[in-house]
Amino acid sequence: MRTTPRALLASALLAGLALTPVTLAAPAATAAPYCGITWGSLPKVTGYDTEPAPLTDVRAGRHSCFDRVVLDVSGDAGEYSVRYVSTYRAPGSGQALSLRGGAKIEVVVGNPTYDGDGDPVYDPRRPAELVGTDGYRTLRQARLGGSYEGQTSIGLGVRARLPMRAFVLDGPGSGQRLVIDVAHRW
């Protein structure tokens, strides 16, 4: 039986592999989370029955590991939903509203921008630019979508889909505030 060059090469390679010592790599080290952040990017939702208190202000702040948006409420902050969406839409009409950035966060709170008589409590001069975002690493825009049937919608344009968290704190005064933090990176 005649041996072909291809068969000789295959035999040599197999023999070489059999003689090569096998070294096992050490397990890869797991990188520590950025700034200890373990929030993820899934929706943050809470809900409970409460007397709806009006939204009174929206403000923002820069921190070393995240950008923060704060919604001030004159009483109990109540229910909220904070989630990434592909298209940010106005409440009621469903009209698509533009947001700057690579990702969009929809914030819906059970707090209207008006009081029990229907008079405006929070009526920003520039609804499409609720806060200045110059110098922010993640936040690109905060936009009031509107109030509809006792709920208010705010859109946040952010650099990318990044970890975020939402929680309620007491104050200022006798009110509460919903805090939304978006990390600078994963």
C-alpha angles and dihedrals in degrees: 000000000000121000116221124216089245091056091048091051092049091049091049092049093048091048090049092051092050092054096045111102113239117231121192117219119234113253112273114259114245112237116235114247116264107272088343090291113157099161104117126200103268121121118284110213136169133164140179136150113271140150102267111243119196124260108245107181146358120212138163140212139191122232132180095257104022146014117243134211119192127197112199118210126192091226137352113002091213122176127005142172122201117181145144114257133185092223126023110219134192114249115253099010098047090219112161111247121200122237128185117240140053095280137033129218121198115208116192119181130183089235123098125215089235136064129243091279092053093252115142116257097171112034109156119204091227110030092180091054107039093161136017111253102188109133095017116132097207111010114082102167144355114204132183108229092185145255120280129171094347097313131101126210124205125181122212120200110205135181095251141336098291136160113289138176137192131202142154126245130185119252169023091153113319092336133086136230135218111222122202118188123189117192121233091231144346 
